[in-house]
Amino acid sequence: MNMPVLYAKGDRTIWIVVLLLSLLSILAVYTSTGTLAYSKQGGDTEHYLIKHTTLVLTGLALMYITHLANYRIFSRIGHLAIWVAAPLLVATLMSGEINDASRWLTVPVINASFQTSDLAKLALIIYLARSLSRKQEQIKEFKQAFVPLMIPIFITCGLILPANFSTAALLFATSMVLLFIGRVNVKYILALAGIGIVSFALFIVIALNFDLPGRIGTWKARIENFRSGKGEGNYQADQAKIAIASGGLIGMGPGKSEQRNFLPHPYSDFIFAIILEEGGVLTGSFVVLLYLILFLRVIRMVRYSPQTFATFLAVGCMLMLLFQAFINMAVAVNLFPVTGQALPLVSMGGTSIWFTSIAIGIILCVSRFCVPDGGKEETSEA
């Protein structure tokens, strides 16, 4: 099917979901940054609207450019990116420091902050997709298949863990599911999951029993607050509950949120609570539905995938985004302790929006080659 190069290709339903979430993001960020604008920008409420809209449009541009590529190119890029990401994570732990969290590096010349874990997450998913597709004939063997998959997972998650426990846990869980889909021997996956769980448990035990500085101390406080029902973490959860209860079924209306003045980070970590307050349970359910539609479209799409690499690549990117979305929403309704995970395509952010857009661009790129008749859609390659 020939289409003009300037016209968006790939799964149109996914494009519609992306555009709806992007529009919702601009509205939700604008209505939730009022207090931030008065405290940081002298009351200029348009500042964050313009900044976030620019980021969203830039993300859509990155998504569009990415989806025009041939998905096979990511096999080569991913193999190099994983070895670039690891040194960047080490450099971040040594020098990056924002809000007492070693998550960021400053890009020279443009003086912009860059969250290296965003690159590492995407690089690991692409690397695993490449390795799984190439090792299908030896996938049940330990040395030939499992060890080469295990080492990058532990290195990447281990380097993210000290600064960002939730991202490391999320990436590890995504990797385990992807290994299962890739037909890795279940006993190896269980052994690896067991080692990972023990490692995380030791991390938590150390955090709970020793007064350690930095993010370990922060996680200690969050875990204790979630268990006891007291402290700053529960203050956030309580304010989120008030926002959700105030919204009811149909919400208070756009721009009428009251808890945005009390809820920490209502434009990022707790933006779903603001959506529920202003749009009610109906709007919140619609947001959940959009993420489920994304999941179902990818599952349907990969049934016609031309190669195993394309399947693993699309499913891995989808799982990473879906897990992150539902963890963010679970935190907002107090099912999980505060994690700091953004709501993909909705929360205010910089590199998170861009790498999320690239991940969806990869999914759309794969969708161009997945057609029901088993053939390949004819496209003009970028």
Secondary structure by P-SEA (a helix, b strand, c coil): cccccccccccaaaaaaaaaaaaaaaaaaaaaaaaaaaaccccccaaaaaaaaaaaaaaaaaaaaaaaccaaaaaaaaaaaaaaaaaaaaaaaacccccccccbbbbccccccccaaaaaaaaaaaaaaaaaaaacccccccccccaaaaaaaaaaaaaaccccaaaaaaaaaaaaaaaaaacccaaaaaaaaaaaaaaaaaaaaaaaccccccaaaaaaaaaaaaaacccaaaaaaaaaaaaaaaacccccccccccccccccccccccaaaaaaaaccaaaaaaaaaaaaaaaaaaaaaacccccaaaaaaaaaaaaaaaaaaaaaaaaaacccccccccccccccccaaaaaaaaaaaaaaaaaaaccccccccccccc
